[in-house]
Amino acid sequence: MTQSPVVRLQDVTKKIGGRTIIDRISLEVYPGEVFGFLGPNGSGKTTTIRMMVGLMSITSGDILIGGHSIRKEFPQAIRQVGAIVENPELYRYLTGYQNLVHFARMAPGISRSRIDEVVRLVGMESRIHDKVKRYSLGMRQRLGVAQAVLHRPRLLVLDEPTNGLDPAGIRELRDYLRKLAREEGTAVFVSSHLLSEMELMCDRVAILQKGRVVDIRAVRRDSESSEAAPDDVWFDVERPEEALRVLDGLGKGRIEDGRLAVTADRKTVAEINRKLVEAGFSVYGIRVKTKTLEDQFLEVTRGESVG
């Protein structure tokens, strides 16, 4: 990526009572990116988030937000952050709009037009003047996001934002976060235990295990990268063992579960299909063998439960 990262973790370590909870984590999150943070129970996700927002001290290393150190330049760094750690704190006896007005007073330069803008962003125009005590959990989460982005933070940090939401609420929140990243260029850093949702929501994910980042990988691939990158492809073809001999070095071919499997890019797959048909083989289907984020997570963590 050509843009400068919004947040950069540099060899961040946290020790408590001689025990290393977080061990030299380094990663970067960019503008307009939804970045997922995954890990089994006790891997250190919440500890990392608490250090990012200044709720817990850093033993060694540093976190830079907009180029400012969270350790040495805390006011300059934290003013660029919006966050919901666990559940949003709201005044239930006030309306949603009154909550936003109250929080707007805490930061300079937030106009009524900005409040109206974030209300539209999270799709709460019809209920914003109702009291918060009448809101569903999903609506409170949406209001919490609106509150967190009032001051146009460069970084939005969310710790398990989908907890307690029904499927419709989870989908709504996912759509709002992607819209926020796309339209306002906000970097969104989100932890969750719902792997299927992270796969739909995130551009990249980091996998944390025993306090260390063991992998960072892209979840979404653009057309250019998918054009060039080789895939594992299954050919549903008659007589697969004979068909394998026809490949003549095209792709990396083998037999899997009675099917012809090939590792090749898109151009090579088309060439393989042409050669098989010309050789008289009937090709009944071609399917890219993709690994879900859950498959990848379990592969990296060797089956440890996520949480």
PATORDREN-633850 format. One record per residue (C-alpha): residue number from 1; residue in one letter; y, x, z negated. Coordinates in steps of 0.5 Angstrom, whole numbers, plus 2048, in hexadecimal, padded with zeros to 3 digits. Last residue first. Layout:
<recs>
- NUM/A/Y/X/Z
...
</recs>
This chain:
<recs>
- 307/G/7DF/7E7/7D5
- 306/V/7DA/7E9/7DA
- 305/S/7D3/7EA/7D9
- 304/E/7D0/7F1/7DA
- 303/G/7CC/7F1/7E0
- 302/R/7CC/7F8/7E2
- 301/T/7D4/7F9/7E2
- 300/V/7D5/7FB/7E9
- 299/E/7CF/7F7/7EC
- 298/L/7D1/7F1/7E7
- 297/F/7D8/7F1/7EA
- 296/Q/7D6/7F2/7F1
- 295/D/7D1/7EC/7F1
- 294/E/7D7/7E8/7ED
- 293/L/7DC/7EA/7F2
- 292/T/7D7/7E7/7F8
- 291/K/7D4/7EC/7FC
- 290/T/7D4/7EA/803
- 289/K/7CE/7EA/808
- 288/V/7D2/7E9/80F
- 287/R/7CE/7E4/813
- 286/I/7CB/7E3/81A
- 285/G/7C7/7DE/81C
- 284/Y/7C1/7DB/821
- 283/V/7C1/7E2/825
- 282/S/7BB/7E1/82A
- 281/F/7B9/7E8/82D
- 280/G/7B8/7E9/834
- 279/A/7BB/7F0/835
- 278/E/7C1/7ED/837
- 277/V/7C2/7E9/831
- 276/L/7C1/7EF/82C
- 275/K/7C5/7F3/830
- 274/R/7CB/7EE/830
- 273/N/7CA/7ED/828
- 272/I/7CA/7F4/827
- 271/E/7D1/7F5/82B
- 270/A/7D4/7EF/827
- 269/V/7D2/7F3/820
- 268/T/7D5/7F9/823
- 267/K/7DB/7F6/824
- 266/R/7DB/7F3/81D
- 265/D/7D9/7F9/819
- 264/A/7D2/7FB/817
- 263/T/7CD/7FB/812
- 262/V/7C7/7F7/815
- 261/A/7C2/7F3/812
- 260/L/7BC/7F0/816
- 259/R/7B9/7EA/812
- 258/G/7B2/7EA/80F
- 257/D/7B5/7EB/808
- 256/E/7B9/7F1/80A
- 255/I/7B7/7F5/810
- 254/R/7BB/7FB/812
- 253/G/7C1/7FD/817
- 252/K/7C7/802/816
- 251/G/7CB/800/81B
- 250/L/7CA/801/823
- 249/G/7C5/807/823
- 248/D/7C0/804/828
- 247/L/7C0/7FD/826
- 246/V/7BA/7FB/82A
- 245/R/7B5/7FE/825
- 244/L/7B8/7F9/81F
- 243/A/7B7/7F3/824
- 242/E/7AF/7F5/824
- 241/E/7AF/7F4/81C
- 240/P/7B4/7EE/81C
- 239/R/7AF/7EA/821
- 238/E/7B3/7E4/822
- 237/V/7BA/7E5/81F
- 236/D/7BF/7E3/819
- 235/F/7C3/7E9/819
- 234/W/7C6/7EB/813
- 233/V/7CC/7EF/812
- 232/D/7CE/7F4/80D
- 231/D/7D6/7F5/80F
- 230/P/7D9/7FC/811
- 229/A/7E1/7FC/810
- 228/A/7E5/7FC/817
- 227/E/7E7/7F5/818
- 226/S/7E6/7F3/811
- 225/S/7EC/7F8/80F
- 224/E/7F0/7F5/815
- 223/S/7EF/7EE/813
- 222/D/7F1/7EF/80C
- 221/R/7EC/7EF/806
- 220/R/7EC/7EB/800
- 219/V/7E8/7EE/7FA
- 218/A/7EA/7F5/7FA
- 217/R/7E7/7FA/7F5
- 216/I/7E9/7FD/7EF
- 215/D/7E3/800/7EB
- 214/V/7E0/803/7E4
- 213/V/7E7/802/7E1
- 212/R/7E5/804/7DA
- 211/G/7E5/801/7D3
- 210/K/7DE/800/7D2
- 209/Q/7DE/7FD/7D9
- 208/L/7E4/7FA/7DD
- 207/I/7E4/7F8/7E4
- 206/A/7EA/7F8/7E8
- 205/V/7EC/7F2/7ED
- 204/R/7F0/7F2/7F4
- 203/D/7F3/7EC/7F8
- 202/C/7F1/7E7/7F3
- 201/M/7F1/7E0/7F2
- 200/L/7EA/7DE/7F6
- 199/E/7E6/7E3/7F3
- 198/M/7E9/7E2/7EC
- 197/E/7E7/7DB/7EC
- 196/S/7E0/7DD/7EE
- 195/L/7E0/7E2/7E8
- 194/L/7E2/7DE/7E3
- 193/H/7E3/7E2/7DD
- 192/S/7EA/7E3/7DE
- 191/S/7F0/7E9/7DE
- 190/V/7F6/7E8/7E2
- 189/F/7FB/7ED/7E4
- 188/V/800/7E9/7E9
- 187/A/805/7EE/7ED
- 186/T/80B/7E9/7EF
- 185/G/80D/7E9/7F6
- 184/E/811/7E3/7F5
- 183/E/80E/7DF/7FB
- 182/R/807/7E2/7FC
- 181/A/806/7E4/7F4
- 180/L/808/7DD/7F2
- 179/K/804/7D9/7F7
- 178/R/7FE/7DD/7F5
- 177/L/7FF/7DB/7EE
- 176/Y/801/7D4/7EF
- 175/D/7FA/7D3/7F3
- 174/R/7F6/7D6/7EE
- 173/L/7F9/7D2/7E9
- 172/E/7F8/7CC/7ED
- 171/R/7F1/7CE/7EE
- 170/I/7F0/7CF/7E7
- 169/G/7F3/7C8/7E5
- 168/A/7EE/7C4/7EA
- 167/P/7E8/7C8/7E7
- 166/D/7EA/7C6/7E0
- 165/L/7EE/7CB/7DC
- 164/G/7EC/7CD/7D5
- 163/N/7ED/7D5/7D6
- 162/T/7F0/7D6/7DD
- 161/P/7F5/7DA/7DB
- 160/E/7F0/7E0/7D8
- 159/D/7F6/7E5/7D7
- 158/L/7FC/7E4/7DC
- 157/V/801/7EA/7DD
- 156/L/806/7E8/7E2
- 155/L/80A/7EE/7E5
- 154/R/811/7EF/7E9
- 153/P/814/7EA/7E4
- 152/R/818/7E4/7E7
- 151/H/81B/7E2/7E0
- 150/L/818/7DB/7E0
- 149/V/811/7DE/7E2
- 148/A/80E/7DE/7DB
- 147/Q/811/7D7/7DA
- 146/A/80E/7D4/7E1
- 145/V/807/7D7/7DF
- 144/G/807/7D4/7D8
- 143/L/809/7CD/7DC
- 142/R/803/7CE/7E0
- 141/Q/7FF/7CF/7DA
- 140/R/802/7C9/7D6
- 139/M/800/7C5/7DC
- 138/G/7F9/7C8/7DD
- 137/L/7F8/7C6/7D5
- 136/S/7FA/7BF/7D6
- 135/Y/801/7BD/7D5
- 134/R/803/7B8/7D0
- 133/K/805/7BC/7CA
- 132/V/80A/7C0/7CF
- 131/K/80F/7BA/7CF
- 130/D/810/7B7/7D6
- 129/H/816/7BA/7DA
- 128/I/812/7BF/7DE
- 127/R/80D/7B9/7E1
- 126/S/80F/7B8/7E8
- 125/E/812/7BE/7EA
- 124/M/80C/7C2/7E7
- 123/G/809/7C6/7ED
- 122/V/809/7CD/7EB
- 121/L/80E/7D0/7F0
- 120/R/812/7C9/7EF
- 119/V/813/7CA/7E8
- 118/V/815/7D1/7E9
- 117/E/81B/7D0/7EE
- 116/D/81D/7CA/7E9
- 115/I/81E/7D0/7E4
- 114/R/821/7D4/7E9
- 113/S/826/7CF/7EA
- 112/R/828/7CE/7E3
- 111/S/82A/7D5/7E3
- 110/I/826/7DB/7E0
- 109/G/82B/7E1/7DF
- 108/P/82A/7E4/7D8
- 107/A/823/7E3/7D5
- 106/M/822/7DF/7CE
- 105/R/826/7D9/7D1
- 104/A/821/7D8/7D6
- 103/F/81B/7D7/7D1
- 102/H/81F/7D1/7CE
- 101/V/820/7CE/7D5
- 100/L/819/7CF/7D7
- 99/N/817/7CB/7D1
- 98/Q/81C/7C5/7D2
- 97/Y/819/7C5/7D9
- 96/G/812/7C4/7D6
- 95/T/814/7BF/7D1
- 94/L/815/7C1/7CA
- 93/Y/810/7BE/7C4
- 92/R/80B/7C3/7C7
- 91/Y/80F/7C9/7C6
- 90/L/80B/7CE/7CA
- 89/E/807/7D5/7C9
- 88/P/803/7D6/7CF
- 87/N/7FB/7D7/7CE
- 86/E/7F8/7DE/7CE
- 85/V/7FD/7E3/7D0
- 84/I/802/7E0/7D5
- 83/A/806/7E5/7D7
- 82/G/80D/7E7/7DB
- 81/V/80F/7EE/7DC
- 80/Q/815/7F1/7DF
- 79/R/819/7F1/7D8
- 78/I/813/7F5/7D5
- 77/A/814/7FB/7D9
- 76/Q/81C/7FC/7D8
- 75/P/81B/7FA/7D0
- 74/F/815/7FE/7CF
- 73/E/818/805/7D2
- 72/K/813/80A/7CF
- 71/R/80D/807/7CE
- 70/I/80D/801/7D3
- 69/S/80F/807/7D8
- 68/H/814/804/7DD
- 67/G/812/805/7E5
- 66/G/812/7FE/7E6
- 65/I/80D/7FD/7E0
- 64/L/80A/804/7DE
- 63/I/804/804/7DA
- 62/D/803/80B/7D6
- 61/G/7FE/80F/7D4
- 60/S/7FC/810/7CC
- 59/T/7FB/80C/7C6
- 58/I/7FE/806/7C9
- 57/S/801/801/7C4
- 56/M/7FF/7F9/7C4
- 55/L/804/7F3/7C6
- 54/G/808/7F7/7CB
- 53/V/806/7F3/7D1
- 52/M/802/7F8/7D4
- 51/M/7FE/7FA/7CE
- 50/R/7FC/7F3/7CC
- 49/I/7FA/7F2/7D3
- 48/T/7F5/7F9/7D2
- 47/T/7F3/7F6/7CC
- 46/T/7F1/7EF/7CF
- 45/K/7ED/7F3/7D4
- 44/G/7E9/7F8/7D0
- 43/S/7E2/7F7/7D2
- 42/G/7E0/7F3/7CC
- 41/N/7DD/7ED/7D0
- 40/P/7DC/7F0/7D7
- 39/G/7E1/7F2/7DB
- 38/L/7E6/7EF/7E1
- 37/F/7ED/7F0/7E2
- 36/G/7F0/7ED/7E8
- 35/F/7F6/7EF/7EC
- 34/V/7FA/7EA/7F0
- 33/E/7FF/7EE/7F5
- 32/G/806/7EC/7F7
- 31/P/809/7F2/7F4
- 30/Y/803/7F8/7F3
- 29/V/7FF/7F9/7ED
- 28/E/7FC/800/7EB
- 27/L/7F7/803/7E7
- 26/S/7F5/808/7E2
- 25/I/7F1/807/7DC
- 24/R/7F0/80D/7D7
- 23/D/7EB/80A/7D2
- 22/I/7EC/804/7CF
- 21/I/7E9/802/7C8
- 20/T/7E8/809/7C6
- 19/R/7E5/809/7BF
- 18/G/7E9/80E/7BA
- 17/G/7EB/808/7B6
- 16/I/7EE/805/7BC
- 15/K/7EF/809/7C2
- 14/K/7F3/806/7C9
- 13/T/7F3/80A/7CF
- 12/V/7F8/809/7D5
- 11/D/7F7/80F/7DA
- 10/Q/7FD/80C/7DE
- 9/L/7FD/805/7DF
- 8/R/802/803/7E5
- 7/V/806/7FD/7E6
- 6/V/80A/7FA/7EB
- 5/P/807/7FF/7F0
- 4/S/80C/802/7F5
- 3/Q/80B/7FF/7FC
- 2/T/807/803/802
- 1/M/800/800/800
</recs>
